[in-house]
Amino acid sequence: MLTTAPRRHPGPAPVHVLGARWLASANRQATTAFTEWRAGQLAAIEIGRRFNVVRVTDQRLGTAALQDMQLAGVVVGPVLLNRPWHAVEFLIALRQGEHWQMRDSELITRAMDGSPAVTVAMPAPGLPRTQGRSWLVPPDGRQFLTHPHNLANALRRARTQLRRPPARRP
């Protein structure tokens, strides 16, 4: 009598795999992102279909805002450290027609006039720094995004905090 081992069902996919699937799904051709990541490259991820990006052009301010939101228990979506630009990039909830006017930051979104897709270069979730970019908060597949109002408030608080002179010790 021939017996076979019982089939083992794979467990849940690792968080970085789920995050990669979700991130790649922002592209019209998701396979392109996986091809670039397998080659050890950054993938051009389309902006404006699933999320927008706010690029905080002052790295200290961006990391301080991230810490502010985390300490406050606010939901924070994926956050990318862009070392070549000394910037922090927040993936934010998509808000059509919303304007972003905050000092030291810019909104990256798709043009509504039918122009070609706008992309941001992103490393694969779960991998170390790639070409100067790394995840501070990696996508985990749960589709959480930072709310723009929470980010704006955190940036204001962080800016105030960074302007304060350090406390003197007696």
Kinemage of the C-alpha trace (Angstrom):
@kinemage 1
@onewidth
@group {chain A} dominant
@subgroup {mainchain}
@vectorlist {calphas} color= white
{ca met a 1} P 0.000 0.000 0.000
{ca leu a 2} L 1.389 3.361 -1.065
{ca thr a 3} L 0.973 6.253 1.332
{ca thr a 4} L 1.781 9.865 0.826
{ca ala a 5} L 2.540 12.498 3.347
{ca pro a 6} L -0.379 14.767 4.101
{ca arg a 7} L -0.338 18.015 2.185
{ca arg a 8} L 0.820 20.891 4.264
{ca his a 9} L -0.939 24.141 3.720
{ca pro a 10} L 1.444 27.047 3.743
{ca gly a 11} L 0.975 29.447 6.586
{ca pro a 12} L 0.122 33.064 6.043
{ca ala a 13} L 2.456 34.956 3.739
{ca pro a 14} L 5.134 37.008 5.509
{ca val a 15} L 4.169 40.623 6.108
{ca his a 16} L 6.760 41.942 3.635
{ca val a 17} L 5.300 39.724 0.881
{ca leu a 18} L 1.786 41.026 1.576
{ca gly a 19} L 3.157 44.576 1.601
{ca ala a 20} L 4.930 44.028 -1.721
{ca arg a 21} L 1.751 42.674 -3.319
{ca trp a 22} L -0.256 45.636 -2.095
{ca leu a 23} L 2.359 48.162 -3.188
{ca ala a 24} L 2.824 46.577 -6.627
{ca ser a 25} L -0.962 46.559 -7.129
{ca ala a 26} L -0.815 50.357 -7.388
{ca asn a 27} L 0.711 49.868 -10.851
{ca arg a 28} L -1.308 49.008 -13.915
{ca gln a 29} L 1.265 46.233 -14.488
{ca ala a 30} L 2.065 44.869 -11.019
{ca thr a 31} L 4.572 42.371 -12.427
{ca thr a 32} L 6.875 45.221 -13.458
{ca ala a 33} L 7.503 46.125 -9.816
{ca phe a 34} L 8.351 42.520 -8.911
{ca thr a 35} L 10.748 42.259 -11.853
{ca glu a 36} L 12.578 45.413 -10.723
{ca trp a 37} L 12.694 44.272 -7.097
{ca arg a 38} L 14.036 40.823 -8.018
{ca ala a 39} L 16.841 42.594 -9.883
{ca gly a 40} L 17.703 44.502 -6.687
{ca gln a 41} L 16.379 47.773 -8.083
{ca leu a 42} L 13.848 50.334 -6.995
{ca ala a 43} L 10.421 49.938 -8.580
{ca ala a 44} L 8.560 52.865 -10.126
{ca ile a 45} L 5.249 52.804 -8.218
{ca glu a 46} L 2.324 54.746 -9.666
{ca ile a 47} L 0.911 57.494 -7.505
{ca gly a 48} L -2.671 58.702 -7.538
{ca arg a 49} L -4.527 55.431 -8.055
{ca arg a 50} L -4.367 53.914 -4.561
{ca phe a 51} L -2.534 56.606 -2.618
{ca asn a 52} L -0.678 59.896 -2.890
{ca val a 53} L 2.709 60.735 -1.428
{ca val a 54} L 3.742 63.695 0.689
{ca arg a 55} L 7.491 64.264 0.467
{ca val a 56} L 8.782 66.127 3.509
{ca thr a 57} L 11.944 67.774 2.218
{ca asp a 58} L 13.471 68.261 5.660
{ca gln a 59} L 14.462 64.822 6.953
{ca arg a 60} L 14.591 65.927 10.600
{ca leu a 61} L 11.111 67.398 10.340
{ca gly a 62} L 9.740 64.287 8.627
{ca thr a 63} L 11.156 61.878 11.194
{ca ala a 64} L 9.969 64.118 14.054
{ca ala a 65} L 6.440 64.138 12.573
{ca leu a 66} L 6.531 60.351 12.248
{ca gln a 67} L 7.570 59.995 15.902
{ca asp a 68} L 4.846 62.448 16.931
{ca met a 69} L 2.137 60.387 15.217
{ca gln a 70} L 3.475 57.091 16.574
{ca leu a 71} L 3.596 58.436 20.140
{ca ala a 72} L 0.039 59.757 19.752
{ca gly a 73} L -1.184 56.346 18.596
{ca val a 74} L -2.282 57.693 15.217
{ca val a 75} L -2.552 55.248 12.323
{ca val a 76} L 0.542 55.675 10.175
{ca gly a 77} L 0.767 54.085 6.759
{ca pro a 78} L 3.976 53.251 4.917
{ca val a 79} L 6.794 55.784 5.283
{ca leu a 80} L 9.893 55.866 3.110
{ca leu a 81} L 13.264 57.400 3.961
{ca asn a 82} L 14.767 58.972 0.843
{ca arg a 83} L 18.398 59.601 1.831
{ca pro a 84} L 19.582 61.024 -1.520
{ca trp a 85} L 16.981 63.806 -1.223
{ca his a 86} L 17.240 64.068 2.605
{ca ala a 87} L 13.475 63.538 2.652
{ca val a 88} L 10.800 61.418 4.283
{ca glu a 89} L 7.905 60.262 2.087
{ca phe a 90} L 4.495 59.402 3.574
{ca leu a 91} L 1.954 57.349 1.641
{ca ile a 92} L -1.299 59.154 2.365
{ca ala a 93} L -4.980 58.481 1.819
{ca leu a 94} L -6.161 59.503 -1.623
{ca arg a 95} L -8.175 62.713 -1.569
{ca gln a 96} L -9.277 63.976 -4.960
{ca gly a 97} L -8.956 67.720 -5.360
{ca glu a 98} L -7.346 68.219 -1.965
{ca his a 99} L -4.608 70.819 -1.860
{ca trp a 100} L -1.440 70.476 0.152
{ca gln a 101} L 0.270 73.683 1.140
{ca met a 102} L 2.770 73.129 3.877
{ca arg a 103} L 6.267 74.468 4.068
{ca asp a 104} L 9.086 71.940 3.624
{ca ser a 105} L 6.852 69.414 1.877
{ca glu a 106} L 5.160 68.669 -1.422
{ca leu a 107} L 2.229 66.555 -2.540
{ca ile a 108} L 3.008 64.039 -5.268
{ca thr a 109} L -0.116 62.965 -7.100
{ca arg a 110} L -1.422 62.118 -10.533
{ca ala a 111} L -2.428 64.948 -12.839
{ca met a 112} L -6.126 64.888 -13.666
{ca asp a 113} L -5.543 65.908 -17.298
{ca gly a 114} L -4.728 62.402 -18.557
{ca ser a 115} L -0.956 62.924 -18.418
{ca pro a 116} L 1.279 59.861 -18.043
{ca ala a 117} L 1.399 58.232 -14.620
{ca val a 118} L 3.484 59.890 -11.920
{ca thr a 119} L 5.748 57.436 -10.119
{ca val a 120} L 7.915 57.331 -7.023
{ca ala a 121} L 10.857 54.917 -6.821
{ca met a 122} L 10.365 52.493 -3.934
{ca pro a 123} L 12.377 49.546 -2.603
{ca ala a 124} L 10.837 46.150 -1.981
{ca pro a 125} L 9.297 45.854 1.479
{ca gly a 126} L 11.396 43.670 3.759
{ca leu a 127} L 14.722 44.388 2.079
{ca pro a 128} L 17.492 46.622 3.392
{ca arg a 129} L 18.255 50.001 1.904
{ca thr a 130} L 18.222 50.096 -1.889
{ca gln a 131} L 19.909 52.977 -3.702
{ca gly a 132} L 19.609 55.182 -0.628
{ca arg a 133} L 15.955 54.424 0.076
{ca ser a 134} L 14.551 52.345 2.934
{ca trp a 135} L 11.250 51.867 4.718
{ca leu a 136} L 10.791 53.516 8.118
{ca val a 137} L 7.301 51.992 8.215
{ca pro a 138} L 7.050 49.259 5.580
{ca pro a 139} L 3.789 48.431 3.825
{ca asp a 140} L 2.300 45.341 5.437
{ca gly a 141} L -0.582 44.617 3.079
{ca arg a 142} L -3.281 45.943 5.405
{ca gln a 143} L -3.723 49.033 3.220
{ca phe a 144} L -3.376 51.473 6.113
{ca leu a 145} L -2.484 54.959 4.923
{ca thr a 146} L -1.639 58.114 6.836
{ca his a 147} L -4.517 60.587 6.928
{ca pro a 148} L -3.392 63.939 5.441
{ca his a 149} L -4.839 65.948 8.351
{ca asn a 150} L -2.955 63.832 10.897
{ca leu a 151} L 0.274 64.357 8.950
{ca ala a 152} L -0.306 68.121 8.670
{ca asn a 153} L -0.932 68.402 12.425
{ca ala a 154} L 2.130 66.292 13.229
{ca leu a 155} L 4.291 68.445 10.943
{ca arg a 156} L 3.101 71.612 12.695
{ca arg a 157} L 3.844 70.158 16.134
{ca ala a 158} L 7.225 68.822 14.987
{ca arg a 159} L 8.198 72.175 13.488
{ca thr a 160} L 7.385 73.907 16.784
{ca gln a 161} L 9.303 71.287 18.758
{ca leu a 162} L 12.387 71.533 16.518
{ca arg a 163} L 12.453 75.333 16.853
{ca arg a 164} L 12.586 75.220 20.639
{ca pro a 165} L 16.033 75.660 22.090
{ca pro a 166} L 17.279 72.641 24.045
{ca ala a 167} L 16.487 72.751 27.757
{ca arg a 168} L 19.419 73.892 29.839
{ca arg a 169} L 20.545 71.775 32.721
{ca pro a 170} L 21.374 73.499 36.011
